[in-house]
């Protein structure tokens, strides 16, 4: 392999913070991962993370936006959503009552994904969910 190439492919999409953009992010993810056995899980993760950005941060304001990054390697699919900030607290998984109408999205993502990482990013937060493409051996891919 050439020293300036890798087997990792990366895509990015910036969306206005409108609720209808969640379906656009889902379609974009589905198109990129067409044929992957993890495509449906990735689509659900992108939907939840994008909706969270719009609902809980400045991304959902009139001039708001969120950025989606998708990285695919032979061993990992990494899905990241970066919001516009506007909240002091980082996204976190919280236990919710059985009848709660909100607050379950990140918990669901953490169940589907093999790893979820949250970090600060330019005044906002980035949530990255990783799906390991080969978990038969039970080992960490990186």
C-alpha positions, 0 to 999 in steps of 0.5 A: 500500500502507498504510504499516503493512502489508508484503508480508512474512508471518511465522509462528512456532512453538515446539516442545518438544525431542522428536524427534517435533517435527521432523516437526511442524515439517516439516508446519507448514512444508509447510502454510504453503508449500503450492503453492510450488515451494520447499516441499520444499527448505524442508521439508528445511531445517527438518527438518535445522535442527530435528534439529540443535537437538535433537541438539546443544544444550540444546533436546534436554533434558527442558525444552528447546525450539526456535523456528521462524520462517518469513518469506515475501516476494515474493523470499525465503523465510527459515527460522530455527531458534533453539535453547536454547544449552548449547554454547559453539560456534556451528553450522558447516559441517564437512567430514566423512569419507565414512563419517561418520554425523553432521555433514552436516546443516548442510552439506546445508542450505548446499547447498540454501539460497541463503544461510545465516547463524548468529548468537548469540541469547539464550544460544543460536544462530539458524540462518537459511536463505534460499531466493530465489524468483527466481534467474533474474537471478543477483542478490541479492534484497535 
